[in-house]
Amino acid sequence: MQTNDLMKQWAEANQNMMESIKQLGEINTSVMSKLNEQQMGVINAYMEGVSQQLDSMKDVSNVQDVVSQQTKLAQDFSEKMLENTRQSMDVLMQTRNELTGWLEKGVENGMDSINKATNKAAE
């Protein structure tokens, strides 16, 4: 194998590695952004629930009204949290798929590099 060929293979391997690291960084940035959105959704739902709770207390005249309002607010909040959890799971499943694809591509590129090097060495 000539030094020139070895240098080309080394440069190609480094380029592939840098591209792979860049892709992993993009996946990580995307998932963190999406999960941050979900966290903000939880905070907003909580703040909205507190506001609704305070507003609902203005119109109550007896204990039964308080219990009824609190039950409704708790159900609404639970539904919002369930939806947020579902969306978070979707983000995590999408991330799993992206990481699986990233890993498979990395293995494929690695095997291609090994095969090229083996073929060059056999020449």
C-alpha positions as CSV (number, residue, x, y, z in Angstrom):
1,M,0.0,0.0,0.0
2,Q,1.3,3.4,-0.9
3,T,1.7,6.2,1.6
4,N,-0.6,8.3,-0.6
5,D,-3.4,5.7,-0.4
6,L,-3.0,5.4,3.3
7,M,-3.2,9.1,3.8
8,K,-6.4,9.2,1.6
9,Q,-8.0,6.4,3.7
10,W,-7.0,8.2,6.9
11,A,-8.5,11.5,5.7
12,E,-11.7,9.7,4.6
13,A,-12.0,8.0,8.0
14,N,-11.5,11.2,9.8
15,Q,-14.1,13.0,7.6
16,N,-16.6,10.2,8.2
17,M,-15.9,10.3,12.0
18,M,-16.4,14.1,12.1
19,E,-19.6,13.8,10.1
20,S,-20.8,11.1,12.5
21,I,-20.0,13.2,15.5
22,K,-21.9,16.2,13.9
23,Q,-24.9,14.0,13.3
24,L,-24.9,12.8,16.9
25,G,-24.7,16.3,18.1
26,E,-27.7,17.3,15.9
27,I,-29.7,14.4,17.3
28,N,-28.8,15.4,20.9
29,T,-29.7,19.0,20.3
30,S,-33.0,18.1,18.7
31,V,-34.0,15.8,21.6
32,M,-33.0,18.3,24.2
33,S,-35.0,21.1,22.5
34,K,-38.1,18.9,22.2
35,L,-37.9,17.7,25.8
36,N,-37.4,21.3,27.0
37,E,-40.6,22.2,25.1
38,Q,-42.3,19.4,27.0
39,Q,-41.0,20.7,30.4
40,M,-42.3,24.1,29.5
41,G,-45.6,22.6,28.8
42,V,-45.7,21.1,32.2
43,I,-44.8,24.4,33.8
44,N,-47.4,26.2,31.8
45,A,-50.1,23.6,32.6
46,Y,-49.3,23.9,36.3
47,M,-49.4,27.7,36.3
48,E,-52.7,27.6,34.3
49,G,-54.1,25.2,36.8
50,V,-53.2,27.4,39.8
51,S,-54.8,30.4,38.1
52,Q,-58.0,28.4,37.3
53,Q,-58.1,27.1,40.9
54,L,-57.9,30.7,42.2
55,D,-60.5,31.9,39.8
56,S,-62.9,29.0,40.6
57,M,-62.8,29.8,44.3
58,K,-64.5,33.1,43.7
59,D,-67.7,31.5,42.6
60,V,-68.1,28.8,45.2
61,S,-70.8,29.1,47.8
62,N,-70.6,25.8,49.6
63,V,-68.3,22.8,50.2
64,Q,-69.9,20.7,47.5
65,D,-69.0,23.4,44.9
66,V,-65.4,23.5,46.1
67,V,-65.1,19.7,45.8
68,S,-66.8,19.8,42.4
69,Q,-64.4,22.5,41.1
70,Q,-61.3,20.8,42.6
71,T,-62.3,17.5,41.0
72,K,-62.8,19.1,37.6
73,L,-59.5,21.0,37.8
74,A,-57.7,17.8,38.9
75,Q,-59.2,15.9,35.9
76,D,-58.1,18.6,33.5
77,F,-54.6,18.7,34.9
78,S,-54.3,14.9,34.7
79,E,-55.4,14.9,31.1
80,K,-52.8,17.5,30.3
81,M,-50.1,15.6,32.1
82,L,-51.1,12.4,30.3
83,E,-50.9,14.1,26.9
84,N,-47.5,15.6,27.8
85,T,-46.2,12.2,28.9
86,R,-47.5,10.7,25.6
87,Q,-45.7,13.4,23.6
88,S,-42.5,12.9,25.6
89,M,-42.6,9.2,24.9
90,D,-43.1,10.0,21.2
91,V,-40.0,12.2,21.3
92,L,-38.0,9.4,23.1
93,M,-39.1,6.8,20.6
94,Q,-38.2,9.1,17.7
95,T,-34.8,9.7,19.2
96,R,-34.3,5.9,19.7
97,N,-35.0,5.4,16.0
98,E,-32.7,8.2,15.0
99,L,-29.9,6.9,17.2
100,T,-30.4,3.4,15.8
101,G,-30.1,4.7,12.3
102,W,-27.0,6.7,13.3
103,L,-25.4,3.7,14.8
104,E,-26.2,1.4,11.8
105,K,-24.8,4.0,9.4
106,G,-21.6,4.2,11.5
107,V,-21.2,0.4,11.5
108,E,-21.8,0.3,7.8
109,N,-19.2,3.1,7.2
110,G,-16.7,1.3,9.4
111,M,-17.2,-1.9,7.6
112,D,-16.7,-0.2,4.2
113,S,-13.5,1.4,5.5
114,I,-12.2,-2.0,6.7
115,N,-13.1,-3.6,3.4
116,K,-11.4,-0.9,1.4
117,A,-8.3,-1.2,3.5
118,T,-8.3,-5.0,3.2
119,N,-8.7,-4.8,-0.5
120,K,-5.9,-2.3,-0.9
121,A,-3.6,-4.4,1.3
122,A,-4.3,-7.4,-0.8
123,E,-3.3,-5.7,-4.0
